[in-house]
Amino acid sequence: MANDASAVSDARPSAVSNGALADPFSPPADSSLWRKNFLLGAATASYQIEGAVNEDGRLPSIWDTFSAKPGKVLAGDTGAVACDHYHRWEADIELLASLGLEGYRLSIAWPRVMDAAGLPNRKGLDFYKRLLNRLKEKGITTSVTLYHWDLPQHLEDRGGWLNRDTAYRFADYADLMSRELAGTVDAWATLNEPWCSAYLGYGNGHHAPGLADGRFATQAMHHLLLAHGLAIPVLRANDPASQKGIVANIGRGTANSDSAADQRAAHLFEVQHNAWILDPLLKGAYPQDLFELWPGTEPLVLDGDMQTISAPLDFLGINYYFRTNVASDGAHGFRDVPLEGVERTQMGWEVHPDGLRDLLIGFNRTYRNLPPIYITENGMASDDKVIDGHVDDTQRISFLKRHLAAVDQAIKAGVDIRGYFLWSLMDNFEWAFGYERRFGVVHVDYSTQKRTVKRSAELVAKFLKERKAQA
Protein backbone atom coordinates (compact mmCIF):
# COMPACT_ATOMS: atom_id res chain seq x y z
CA MET A 1 0.00 0.00 0.00
CA ALA A 2 2.92 2.33 0.64
CA ASN A 3 3.66 2.48 -3.09
CA ASP A 4 0.03 2.79 -4.22
CA ALA A 5 0.33 5.23 -7.10
CA SER A 6 -3.40 5.93 -7.19
CA ALA A 7 -3.21 7.34 -3.68
CA VAL A 8 -0.72 10.04 -4.65
CA SER A 9 -1.46 10.71 -8.30
CA ASP A 10 -2.23 14.37 -7.60
CA ALA A 11 0.50 14.75 -5.01
CA ARG A 12 3.27 16.27 -7.14
CA PRO A 13 3.48 20.06 -7.23
CA SER A 14 3.68 20.18 -11.04
CA ALA A 15 2.61 23.80 -11.22
CA VAL A 16 5.72 24.75 -9.27
CA SER A 17 8.15 23.41 -11.82
CA ASN A 18 6.53 25.11 -14.81
CA GLY A 19 6.32 28.48 -13.08
CA ALA A 20 2.62 28.84 -13.92
CA LEU A 21 1.57 30.14 -10.52
CA ALA A 22 1.19 33.74 -9.58
CA ASP A 23 3.00 34.15 -6.29
CA PRO A 24 1.26 35.92 -3.40
CA PHE A 25 3.40 34.06 -0.87
CA SER A 26 7.14 34.76 -1.11
CA PRO A 27 8.44 37.13 1.58
CA PRO A 28 9.99 40.50 0.68
CA ALA A 29 13.65 40.67 -0.24
CA ASP A 30 14.74 41.92 3.19
CA SER A 31 13.01 39.12 5.09
CA SER A 32 15.05 36.92 7.43
CA LEU A 33 13.23 33.93 5.93
CA TRP A 34 15.48 34.05 2.88
CA ARG A 35 18.38 32.90 5.08
CA LYS A 36 19.33 29.39 4.07
CA ASN A 37 19.84 28.40 7.71
CA PHE A 38 16.21 29.25 8.57
CA LEU A 39 14.58 25.82 8.58
CA LEU A 40 11.19 25.52 6.89
CA GLY A 41 9.33 22.26 7.35
CA ALA A 42 6.01 20.63 8.18
CA ALA A 43 4.65 18.76 11.18
CA THR A 44 2.33 15.84 11.98
CA ALA A 45 1.44 13.73 15.03
CA SER A 46 1.20 9.97 15.38
CA TYR A 47 -2.43 9.48 16.42
CA GLN A 48 -3.61 12.05 13.91
CA ILE A 49 -2.14 10.33 10.83
CA GLU A 50 -0.92 6.79 11.47
CA GLY A 51 -4.03 4.65 11.87
CA ALA A 52 -3.24 0.93 12.30
CA VAL A 53 -4.24 1.13 15.95
CA ASN A 54 -4.48 -2.64 16.38
CA GLU A 55 -1.49 -3.72 14.29
CA ASP A 56 1.96 -5.05 15.11
CA GLY A 57 1.56 -5.04 18.86
CA ARG A 58 0.36 -1.47 19.33
CA LEU A 59 -1.50 -1.09 22.62
CA PRO A 60 -4.58 1.11 23.17
CA SER A 61 -4.04 4.79 23.95
CA ILE A 62 -6.22 7.23 25.85
CA TRP A 63 -7.37 8.64 22.51
CA ASP A 64 -8.56 5.23 21.33
CA THR A 65 -10.61 5.01 24.51
CA PHE A 66 -11.84 8.61 24.48
CA SER A 67 -12.83 8.75 20.82
CA ALA A 68 -14.79 5.50 21.18
CA LYS A 69 -17.09 7.14 23.75
CA PRO A 70 -20.29 8.52 22.19
CA GLY A 71 -20.38 12.30 22.00
CA LYS A 72 -16.69 12.90 22.68
CA VAL A 73 -15.57 13.41 19.07
CA LEU A 74 -17.47 15.11 16.29
CA ALA A 75 -19.37 12.62 14.10
CA GLY A 76 -18.04 9.75 16.21
CA ASP A 77 -14.72 9.86 14.36
CA THR A 78 -11.66 8.01 15.66
CA GLY A 79 -8.00 7.69 14.68
CA ALA A 80 -8.37 4.00 13.82
CA VAL A 81 -7.47 4.61 10.16
CA ALA A 82 -6.73 8.36 10.00
CA CYS A 83 -4.42 8.97 7.00
CA ASP A 84 -3.21 5.35 6.96
CA HIS A 85 0.32 6.72 7.24
CA TYR A 86 1.51 3.53 8.94
CA HIS A 87 1.11 1.80 5.57
CA ARG A 88 1.67 4.78 3.25
CA TRP A 89 4.70 6.32 4.94
CA GLU A 90 7.02 5.83 1.96
CA ALA A 91 4.75 7.74 -0.41
CA ASP A 92 4.20 10.41 2.24
CA ILE A 93 7.94 10.97 2.61
CA GLU A 94 8.28 11.18 -1.17
CA LEU A 95 5.57 13.81 -1.12
CA LEU A 96 7.32 15.75 1.66
CA ALA A 97 10.59 15.65 -0.26
CA SER A 98 8.92 16.63 -3.55
CA LEU A 99 7.74 19.85 -1.93
CA GLY A 100 11.32 20.71 -0.96
CA LEU A 101 10.46 20.92 2.72
CA GLU A 102 13.66 20.91 4.75
CA GLY A 103 12.38 19.56 8.06
CA TYR A 104 9.80 17.12 9.30
CA ARG A 105 8.40 17.13 12.80
CA LEU A 106 6.72 13.86 13.77
CA SER A 107 5.73 12.19 16.99
CA ILE A 108 6.18 8.65 18.23
CA ALA A 109 3.22 6.66 19.47
CA TRP A 110 4.25 5.50 22.94
CA PRO A 111 1.74 2.58 22.80
CA ARG A 112 3.36 1.38 19.56
CA VAL A 113 6.89 0.95 20.87
CA MET A 114 6.55 -0.49 24.42
CA ASP A 115 4.42 -3.19 25.96
CA ALA A 116 2.60 -2.91 29.28
CA ALA A 117 5.66 -4.26 31.11
CA GLY A 118 7.86 -1.56 29.59
CA LEU A 119 9.62 -3.93 27.19
CA PRO A 120 10.33 -2.83 23.61
CA ASN A 121 7.95 -3.72 20.81
CA ARG A 122 10.32 -4.42 17.95
CA LYS A 123 7.77 -4.08 15.15
CA GLY A 124 6.78 -0.65 16.35
CA LEU A 125 10.37 0.45 16.80
CA ASP A 126 11.26 -0.81 13.33
CA PHE A 127 8.53 1.36 11.80
CA TYR A 128 10.10 4.52 13.21
CA LYS A 129 13.60 3.37 12.31
CA ARG A 130 12.59 2.89 8.68
CA LEU A 131 10.81 6.23 8.66
CA LEU A 132 13.68 8.20 10.18
CA ASN A 133 16.34 6.51 8.09
CA ARG A 134 14.43 7.35 4.91
CA LEU A 135 14.09 10.98 6.01
CA LYS A 136 17.84 11.18 6.62
CA GLU A 137 18.48 9.63 3.18
CA LYS A 138 16.38 12.45 1.73
CA GLY A 139 18.42 15.06 3.60
CA ILE A 140 15.42 16.14 5.69
CA THR A 141 16.04 17.43 9.21
CA THR A 142 14.21 15.22 11.73
CA SER A 143 12.42 16.61 14.77
CA VAL A 144 10.83 13.94 16.98
CA THR A 145 8.27 14.60 19.71
CA LEU A 146 8.06 11.83 22.29
CA TYR A 147 4.61 12.67 23.60
CA HIS A 148 1.88 14.14 21.42
CA TRP A 149 -1.00 13.14 23.71
CA ASP A 150 -1.38 9.38 23.02
CA LEU A 151 -0.68 8.07 26.53
CA PRO A 152 -0.89 4.27 26.81
CA GLN A 153 -4.28 3.41 28.28
CA HIS A 154 -2.76 1.03 30.81
CA LEU A 155 -0.93 4.00 32.38
CA GLU A 156 -4.11 6.05 32.48
CA ASP A 157 -5.77 3.11 34.23
CA ARG A 158 -3.21 3.66 37.00
CA GLY A 159 -3.95 7.38 37.23
CA GLY A 160 -2.32 8.74 34.09
CA TRP A 161 -0.71 12.14 34.57
CA LEU A 162 -2.28 12.42 38.02
CA ASN A 163 0.05 9.61 39.10
CA ARG A 164 3.63 10.74 39.72
CA ASP A 165 4.83 7.32 38.59
CA THR A 166 3.84 8.17 35.01
CA ALA A 167 6.67 10.71 34.92
CA TYR A 168 9.17 7.94 35.67
CA ARG A 169 7.60 5.65 33.09
CA PHE A 170 8.02 8.48 30.59
CA ALA A 171 11.72 8.67 31.44
CA ASP A 172 11.98 4.93 30.74
CA TYR A 173 10.26 5.48 27.39
CA ALA A 174 12.63 8.35 26.55
CA ASP A 175 15.55 6.13 27.46
CA LEU A 176 14.42 3.36 25.12
CA MET A 177 13.69 5.66 22.21
CA SER A 178 16.90 7.66 22.45
CA ARG A 179 18.98 4.48 22.64
CA GLU A 180 17.19 2.87 19.70
CA LEU A 181 17.00 5.95 17.47
CA ALA A 182 20.26 7.74 18.34
CA GLY A 183 21.85 9.22 15.24
CA THR A 184 18.61 9.50 13.26
CA VAL A 185 17.03 12.35 15.24
CA ASP A 186 18.27 15.92 14.91
CA ALA A 187 16.01 17.34 17.63
CA TRP A 188 14.07 15.67 20.43
CA ALA A 189 11.05 17.37 21.97
CA THR A 190 9.85 15.71 25.15
CA LEU A 191 6.23 16.94 25.18
CA ASN A 192 3.85 18.62 22.80
CA GLU A 193 1.63 21.27 24.36
CA PRO A 194 1.45 20.23 28.00
CA TRP A 195 -1.20 22.96 28.46
CA CYS A 196 -3.57 20.92 26.30
CA SER A 197 -2.70 17.63 28.01
CA ALA A 198 -3.24 19.11 31.46
CA TYR A 199 -6.06 21.61 30.99
CA LEU A 200 -8.09 20.05 28.18
CA GLY A 201 -7.45 16.51 29.38
CA TYR A 202 -7.83 16.92 33.13
CA GLY A 203 -9.20 20.44 33.68
CA ASN A 204 -12.25 20.73 31.42
CA GLY A 205 -12.57 17.25 29.89
CA HIS A 206 -12.55 18.38 26.25
CA HIS A 207 -9.67 16.01 25.43
CA ALA A 208 -8.65 12.54 26.56
CA PRO A 209 -8.90 11.24 29.22
CA GLY A 210 -11.88 13.54 29.70
CA LEU A 211 -11.55 14.51 33.38
CA ALA A 212 -12.67 17.91 34.64
CA ASP A 213 -11.25 19.29 37.89
CA GLY A 214 -9.05 22.34 38.40
CA ARG A 215 -6.79 20.61 40.88
CA PHE A 216 -6.41 17.69 38.47
CA ALA A 217 -5.15 20.12 35.80
CA THR A 218 -2.39 21.64 37.91
CA GLN A 219 -1.27 18.27 39.29
CA ALA A 220 -1.23 16.73 35.81
CA MET A 221 0.82 19.68 34.57
CA HIS A 222 3.35 19.22 37.35
CA HIS A 223 3.82 15.56 36.49
CA LEU A 224 4.04 16.34 32.77
CA LEU A 225 6.78 18.91 33.40
CA LEU A 226 8.51 16.54 35.80
CA ALA A 227 8.46 13.88 33.07
CA HIS A 228 10.08 16.38 30.73
CA GLY A 229 12.75 17.25 33.28
CA LEU A 230 13.53 13.61 34.01
CA ALA A 231 13.84 12.84 30.30
CA ILE A 232 16.24 15.64 29.34
CA PRO A 233 19.40 14.15 30.97
CA VAL A 234 18.48 10.72 29.60
CA LEU A 235 18.26 12.12 26.08
CA ARG A 236 21.55 13.97 26.55
CA ALA A 237 23.31 10.81 27.70
CA ASN A 238 21.96 8.54 24.96
CA ASP A 239 22.03 10.89 21.96
CA PRO A 240 24.46 13.71 22.71
CA ALA A 241 24.65 15.05 19.14
CA SER A 242 20.95 15.95 19.01
CA GLN A 243 19.11 19.02 20.28
CA LYS A 244 16.73 18.66 23.25
CA GLY A 245 13.70 20.75 24.05
CA ILE A 246 9.97 20.95 24.60
CA VAL A 247 7.00 22.32 22.64
CA ALA A 248 4.53 24.76 24.24
CA ASN A 249 1.35 26.22 22.76
CA ILE A 250 1.05 29.89 23.54
CA GLY A 251 -1.95 32.20 23.53
CA ARG A 252 -2.22 35.95 23.18
CA GLY A 253 -4.72 37.55 25.54
CA THR A 254 -5.89 41.12 24.93
CA ALA A 255 -8.07 43.29 27.13
CA ASN A 256 -11.55 44.30 26.02
CA SER A 257 -11.06 47.81 27.44
CA ASP A 258 -8.49 50.05 29.07
CA SER A 259 -9.96 49.44 32.52
CA ALA A 260 -7.61 48.09 35.17
CA ALA A 261 -9.89 45.10 35.70
CA ASP A 262 -9.84 44.11 32.04
CA GLN A 263 -6.08 44.67 31.79
CA ARG A 264 -5.65 42.39 34.78
CA ALA A 265 -7.93 39.82 33.15
CA ALA A 266 -5.73 39.79 30.02
CA HIS A 267 -2.65 39.35 32.19
CA LEU A 268 -4.22 36.40 33.99
CA PHE A 269 -5.21 34.83 30.67
CA GLU A 270 -1.58 34.83 29.57
CA VAL A 271 -0.42 33.61 32.98
CA GLN A 272 -2.55 30.46 32.71
CA HIS A 273 -1.79 29.93 29.03
CA ASN A 274 1.91 30.78 28.88
CA ALA A 275 3.62 31.42 32.23
CA TRP A 276 2.07 28.26 33.74
CA ILE A 277 4.44 26.31 31.48
CA LEU A 278 7.29 28.70 30.72
CA ASP A 279 7.94 29.96 34.25
CA PRO A 280 8.72 26.51 35.72
CA LEU A 281 10.83 25.65 32.67
CA LEU A 282 12.80 28.90 32.57
CA LYS A 283 12.48 30.33 36.10
CA GLY A 284 12.13 27.16 38.16
CA ALA A 285 8.87 28.25 39.81
CA TYR A 286 5.16 28.40 39.11
CA PRO A 287 3.68 31.90 38.72
CA GLN A 288 1.87 32.83 41.90
CA ASP A 289 -0.75 34.74 39.90
CA LEU A 290 -1.93 31.35 38.65
CA PHE A 291 -3.26 30.51 42.08
CA GLU A 292 -4.98 33.87 42.34
CA LEU A 293 -6.83 32.79 39.22
CA TRP A 294 -7.36 29.20 40.39
CA PRO A 295 -7.22 29.34 44.21
CA GLY A 296 -6.66 26.10 46.06
CA THR A 297 -5.22 24.25 43.07
CA GLU A 298 -1.54 24.25 44.03
CA PRO A 299 0.05 20.95 42.99
CA LEU A 300 2.05 18.69 45.27
CA VAL A 301 5.68 19.60 44.59
CA LEU A 302 8.48 17.56 46.15
CA ASP A 303 11.97 18.77 46.98
CA GLY A 304 14.11 18.96 43.88
CA ASP A 305 11.20 18.87 41.42
CA MET A 306 11.58 22.42 40.18
CA GLN A 307 15.30 22.01 39.68
CA THR A 308 14.60 18.92 37.59
CA ILE A 309 11.92 20.70 35.56
CA SER A 310 14.13 23.72 34.82
CA ALA A 311 16.96 21.74 33.24
CA PRO A 312 18.58 23.84 30.47
CA LEU A 313 17.03 23.53 27.00
CA ASP A 314 18.68 23.59 23.59
CA PHE A 315 15.51 24.94 22.00
CA LEU A 316 11.94 25.88 22.76
CA GLY A 317 9.20 24.90 20.34
CA ILE A 318 6.35 27.39 20.06
CA ASN A 319 2.90 26.57 18.67
CA TYR A 320 0.64 29.53 17.94
CA TYR A 321 -2.82 29.77 16.38
CA PHE A 322 -4.96 32.69 17.64
CA ARG A 323 -5.60 35.38 20.22
CA THR A 324 -8.37 35.64 22.80
CA ASN A 325 -10.02 38.92 23.76
CA VAL A 326 -11.05 38.94 27.41
CA ALA A 327 -12.71 41.04 30.10
CA SER A 328 -12.85 40.74 33.87
CA ASP A 329 -15.36 38.19 35.11
CA GLY A 330 -16.06 40.45 38.10
CA ALA A 331 -14.26 38.09 40.46
CA HIS A 332 -10.67 36.86 40.19
CA GLY A 333 -10.60 35.72 36.58
CA PHE A 334 -11.51 36.49 33.00
CA ARG A 335 -14.21 35.78 30.46
CA ASP A 336 -13.96 35.60 26.68
CA VAL A 337 -15.39 38.54 24.75
CA PRO A 338 -15.26 37.56 21.06
CA LEU A 339 -14.64 40.48 18.76
CA GLU A 340 -16.97 41.12 15.86
CA GLY A 341 -15.88 41.78 12.29
CA VAL A 342 -12.55 39.95 12.53
CA GLU A 343 -11.23 37.23 10.26
CA ARG A 344 -11.72 33.72 11.61
CA THR A 345 -10.76 30.21 10.54
CA GLN A 346 -12.92 27.09 10.25
CA MET A 347 -12.18 26.51 13.94
CA GLY A 348 -13.72 29.87 14.81
CA TRP A 349 -10.29 31.14 15.87
CA GLU A 350 -9.37 34.75 15.18
CA VAL A 351 -6.54 35.28 12.70
CA HIS A 352 -4.12 37.56 14.55
CA PRO A 353 -0.49 37.36 13.38
CA ASP A 354 0.56 40.31 15.57
CA GLY A 355 -0.13 38.14 18.61
CA LEU A 356 2.67 35.78 17.61
CA ARG A 357 5.12 38.65 17.14
CA ASP A 358 4.15 40.32 20.41
CA LEU A 359 4.39 37.13 22.45
CA LEU A 360 7.80 36.22 21.04
CA ILE A 361 9.19 39.68 21.73
CA GLY A 362 7.66 39.63 25.21
CA PHE A 363 9.18 36.24 26.06
CA ASN A 364 12.57 37.51 24.94
CA ARG A 365 12.28 40.34 27.48
CA THR A 366 10.82 38.22 30.29
CA TYR A 367 13.15 35.22 30.17
CA ARG A 368 16.83 36.04 30.15
CA ASN A 369 17.65 32.40 29.48
CA LEU A 370 15.16 32.01 26.60
CA PRO A 371 16.64 29.32 24.34
CA PRO A 372 16.60 29.45 20.55
CA ILE A 373 13.04 29.13 19.25
CA TYR A 374 11.44 27.08 16.51
CA ILE A 375 7.85 27.77 15.52
CA THR A 376 6.87 24.11 15.70
CA GLU A 377 3.23 24.60 14.67
CA ASN A 378 1.38 27.37 12.91
CA GLY A 379 -1.48 27.00 10.49
CA MET A 380 -5.23 27.13 10.07
CA ALA A 381 -8.25 24.98 9.31
CA SER A 382 -10.44 25.63 6.28
CA ASP A 383 -13.18 23.66 4.54
CA ASP A 384 -10.98 22.71 1.59
CA LYS A 385 -12.37 20.85 -1.41
CA VAL A 386 -10.73 19.36 -4.48
CA ILE A 387 -12.15 21.01 -7.61
CA ASP A 388 -10.89 19.80 -11.00
CA GLY A 389 -7.90 18.20 -9.29
CA HIS A 390 -6.85 21.34 -7.41
CA VAL A 391 -7.32 22.87 -3.97
CA ASP A 392 -7.22 26.66 -3.93
CA ASP A 393 -6.80 27.45 -0.22
CA THR A 394 -6.56 31.23 -0.58
CA GLN A 395 -7.15 32.04 3.09
CA ARG A 396 -4.36 29.70 4.20
CA ILE A 397 -1.89 31.30 1.78
CA SER A 398 -2.66 34.71 3.24
CA PHE A 399 -2.53 33.31 6.80
CA LEU A 400 0.92 31.76 6.30
CA LYS A 401 2.35 34.82 4.59
CA ARG A 402 1.23 37.12 7.43
CA HIS A 403 2.40 34.82 10.21
CA LEU A 404 5.79 34.33 8.57
CA ALA A 405 6.02 38.12 8.35
CA ALA A 406 5.29 38.27 12.09
CA VAL A 407 8.12 35.79 12.69
CA ASP A 408 10.44 37.97 10.61
CA GLN A 409 9.44 41.02 12.67
CA ALA A 410 10.27 39.15 15.88
CA ILE A 411 13.66 38.11 14.50
CA LYS A 412 14.43 41.71 13.57
CA ALA A 413 13.46 42.70 17.14
CA GLY A 414 16.17 40.39 18.47
CA VAL A 415 14.42 37.07 19.05
CA ASP A 416 16.52 34.03 18.11
CA ILE A 417 14.10 32.08 15.88
CA ARG A 418 15.66 29.36 13.77
CA GLY A 419 12.82 27.67 11.93
CA TYR A 420 9.13 27.26 11.20
CA PHE A 421 7.00 24.14 10.77
CA LEU A 422 3.68 24.28 8.96
CA TRP A 423 0.77 22.63 10.71
CA SER A 424 0.08 20.34 9.12
CA LEU A 425 1.67 18.41 6.29
CA MET A 426 -1.68 16.82 5.54
CA ASP A 427 -5.30 16.93 6.64
CA ASN A 428 -5.79 14.57 9.58
CA PHE A 429 -7.75 13.58 12.68
CA GLU A 430 -8.28 16.88 14.47
CA TRP A 431 -8.86 15.46 17.95
CA ALA A 432 -12.34 16.31 19.30
CA PHE A 433 -13.27 17.78 15.91
CA GLY A 434 -12.63 14.55 14.02
CA TYR A 435 -12.12 14.83 10.28
CA GLU A 436 -14.24 17.91 9.61
CA ARG A 437 -11.50 20.50 10.20
CA ARG A 438 -8.71 20.49 7.61
CA PHE A 439 -5.33 21.94 8.64
CA GLY A 440 -3.15 20.34 5.96
CA VAL A 441 -1.24 21.87 3.09
CA VAL A 442 -1.99 18.54 1.43
CA HIS A 443 -5.62 17.45 1.06
CA VAL A 444 -6.57 13.91 2.09
CA ASP A 445 -9.65 12.17 0.72
CA TYR A 446 -10.37 9.91 3.67
CA SER A 447 -12.46 7.47 1.62
CA THR A 448 -9.67 6.78 -0.88
CA GLN A 449 -6.59 8.11 0.99
CA LYS A 450 -5.73 10.11 -2.12
CA ARG A 451 -3.37 13.02 -1.40
CA THR A 452 -3.76 16.29 -3.35
CA VAL A 453 -1.26 19.10 -2.91
CA LYS A 454 -3.01 22.37 -2.07
CA ARG A 455 -1.98 25.66 -3.62
CA SER A 456 -0.44 26.76 -0.32
CA ALA A 457 2.01 23.86 -0.50
CA GLU A 458 2.81 24.64 -4.12
CA LEU A 459 3.71 28.19 -3.19
CA VAL A 460 5.82 27.15 -0.19
CA ALA A 461 7.66 24.74 -2.51
CA LYS A 462 8.18 27.53 -5.05
CA PHE A 463 9.69 29.79 -2.39
CA LEU A 464 12.01 27.05 -1.14
CA LYS A 465 13.14 26.36 -4.69
CA GLU A 466 13.87 30.04 -5.23
CA ARG A 467 15.76 30.29 -1.94
CA LYS A 468 17.85 27.23 -2.73
CA ALA A 469 18.75 28.68 -6.12
CA GLN A 470 20.16 31.86 -4.59
CA ALA A 471 23.92 32.15 -4.50
Secondary structure as GFF3:
##gff-version 3
##sequence-region A 1 471
A	DSSP	three_ten_helix	5	8	.	.	.	ID=ss1
A	DSSP	alpha_helix	14	17	.	.	.	ID=ss2
A	DSSP	three_ten_helix	32	34	.	.	.	ID=ss3
A	DSSP	beta_strand	39	43	.	.	.	ID=ss4
A	DSSP	alpha_helix	46	49	.	.	.	ID=ss5
A	DSSP	alpha_helix	62	67	.	.	.	ID=ss6
A	DSSP	three_ten_helix	74	76	.	.	.	ID=ss7
A	DSSP	alpha_helix	85	98	.	.	.	ID=ss8
A	DSSP	beta_strand	103	107	.	.	.	ID=ss9
A	DSSP	alpha_helix	110	113	.	.	.	ID=ss10
A	DSSP	alpha_helix	122	137	.	.	.	ID=ss11
A	DSSP	beta_strand	141	147	.	.	.	ID=ss12
A	DSSP	alpha_helix	153	156	.	.	.	ID=ss13
A	DSSP	three_ten_helix	160	162	.	.	.	ID=ss14
A	DSSP	alpha_helix	165	181	.	.	.	ID=ss15
A	DSSP	beta_strand	187	192	.	.	.	ID=ss16
A	DSSP	alpha_helix	194	195	.	.	.	ID=ss17
A	DSSP	pi_helix	196	203	.	.	.	ID=ss18
A	DSSP	alpha_helix	214	238	.	.	.	ID=ss19
A	DSSP	beta_strand	243	255	.	.	.	ID=ss20
A	DSSP	alpha_helix	260	270	.	.	.	ID=ss21
A	DSSP	pi_helix	271	275	.	.	.	ID=ss22
A	DSSP	alpha_helix	276	282	.	.	.	ID=ss23
A	DSSP	alpha_helix	289	293	.	.	.	ID=ss24
A	DSSP	alpha_helix	305	309	.	.	.	ID=ss25
A	DSSP	beta_strand	315	328	.	.	.	ID=ss26
A	DSSP	beta_strand	334	336	.	.	.	ID=ss27
A	DSSP	alpha_helix	353	366	.	.	.	ID=ss28
A	DSSP	beta_strand	373	378	.	.	.	ID=ss29
A	DSSP	alpha_helix	394	412	.	.	.	ID=ss30
A	DSSP	beta_strand	417	423	.	.	.	ID=ss31
A	DSSP	three_ten_helix	431	433	.	.	.	ID=ss32
A	DSSP	beta_strand	442	445	.	.	.	ID=ss33
A	DSSP	beta_strand	450	453	.	.	.	ID=ss34
A	DSSP	alpha_helix	455	469	.	.	.	ID=ss35
###
